[in-house]
Amino acid sequence: MDTEQAIAAVKAATLIESLPWLKRYAGKVVVVKFGGNAMINDDLKRAFAEDMVYLRHVGLHPVVVHGGGPQISAALKAAGIESEFRGGYRVTTTEAISVVREVLADEVNAEIVDLMNEHGDLARGVFSDGTDRARLFQGHKRGVVVDGETFDLGHVGDITSVDPSAVIAEIEAGRIPVVSSIAVNDVDPDSALNVNADAAAAALAIALHASKLVMLTDVPGLYADWPDRTSLVALITVDELTELLPRLESGMIPKMTACLDAVVAGVGGATIIDGRIPHSILLEVFTQRGAGTEVIPNEKKRGQS
């Protein structure tokens, strides 16, 4: 066998390895939270868009949820608005929330949609804008307690309800919905709330009865004993994660909580993967070895339907 044939054989083996996953997820909804370095690196952004288009063309229904922390920080700085954080949350004033909405819809969302649509009319942005037809996420304002003191975070909230009808309409039309992490204030429909994108992805996955939730991060997965890099966890059950959660590094807690909430509510599995690796989503979805850390129901083993 010459070199060209050997390379072709490896490619064929990879395609065959994907067959069980293609069968398992064909026609199913997979929610992907787009974040981390993949959002600011042009090559990774393009690879991510290609992954989503590939998933759609092989019969899955990908749904993208995104935040936009780095872009928001840059836009606020350009507008002369100081970014302040309390307990890991961005304090979002009335002046700042208008910038947040504009960045998420007109910059981040539009760019993701445009990259996918280079491959055809495949993607549409979906927003919560307070109109009767666009209340995807509703939420209530939240504060935060730091060192025993309660702070008002302004236009920051937790999701209280999800109306996935606009997302479902795009899925049924054969398109890839791209969703911004903005909610409508449930006591003031004219007021927007900045919500955690991890929580938004989990809430939407639950509402859509998704088969899988995938979270892109800037780490290889969950470490049981950080910073011990040999403690990377490939697979963890709900009970195991519930016990481990209070001991995790603070930055991982929101992501793993979102995964836990999704799986407890019926999503088939939730995976944290390293978005710094090009096409890491395809490695997770289509290979038996997977990538990152997968959270599964207590009774389920990886690879079973």
TAVEN-V751688 format. One record per pair of residues at least 24 apart in sequence whose C-alpha atoms are under 6 Angstrom apart, sorted by the first residue. I is the first residue (numbers start at 1). J is the second residue. D is the distance in Angstrom with one decimal. If there is no record, write none. Layout:
BEGIN
I	J	D
I	J	D
END
This chain:
BEGIN
18	286	4.5
18	287	5.6
21	286	5.6
26	59	5.1
26	60	5.1
27	59	5.6
27	60	5.0
28	60	5.5
28	61	5.8
29	61	4.6
29	62	5.8
29	210	4.8
29	211	5.8
30	62	4.8
30	210	5.7
30	211	5.9
30	212	4.9
30	213	5.9
31	62	5.8
31	63	4.7
31	64	5.9
31	205	5.8
31	213	4.9
32	64	4.9
32	213	5.9
32	214	4.7
32	215	5.9
33	64	5.9
33	65	4.8
33	66	5.7
33	201	5.9
33	215	4.8
34	66	5.0
34	216	5.6
35	216	5.6
36	217	5.1
36	218	5.5
38	275	5.6
38	276	6.0
44	278	5.9
47	278	6.0
47	279	5.8
49	115	5.9
49	116	5.1
63	176	5.8
63	177	5.2
64	178	4.7
64	179	6.0
65	178	6.0
65	179	4.6
65	180	6.0
65	201	5.6
66	180	5.4
66	197	6.0
67	181	5.6
67	197	5.2
72	100	5.9
91	153	4.5
91	154	6.0
92	154	5.1
92	155	5.1
93	154	5.2
122	175	4.8
122	176	5.9
123	175	5.2
123	176	4.4
123	177	5.9
124	177	5.2
124	178	6.0
125	177	5.9
125	178	4.7
125	179	6.0
126	178	5.8
126	179	4.9
127	180	5.9
128	183	5.7
130	184	5.7
130	189	5.4
130	190	5.9
136	162	5.5
136	163	4.7
136	164	5.8
137	162	4.8
137	183	4.6
138	183	5.0
138	184	4.7
138	185	5.9
138	186	5.6
139	183	5.9
139	185	5.2
139	186	5.5
140	185	5.6
140	186	5.9
155	193	4.8
156	193	5.0
156	194	4.7
156	195	6.0
157	193	5.6
157	195	5.3
198	255	5.8
198	258	6.0
199	258	5.3
202	258	5.4
202	262	5.3
206	262	5.9
210	267	5.5
211	267	5.5
211	268	4.8
212	268	5.5
212	269	5.1
212	270	5.8
213	270	4.5
214	270	5.7
214	271	4.9
215	272	4.9
216	273	5.3
216	274	5.9
216	275	4.8
217	274	5.2
217	275	5.3
218	274	5.4
218	275	5.9
219	274	5.1
220	273	5.9
220	274	4.6
220	292	5.5
221	272	5.5
221	273	5.6
221	292	4.5
221	293	5.0
222	293	5.9
233	293	5.8
234	293	4.5
235	293	5.6
235	294	4.9
236	295	5.0
237	295	5.6
237	296	5.0
237	297	5.6
237	298	5.0
238	297	5.6
238	298	5.7
269	295	5.7
269	296	4.9
270	294	5.6
270	295	5.1
END
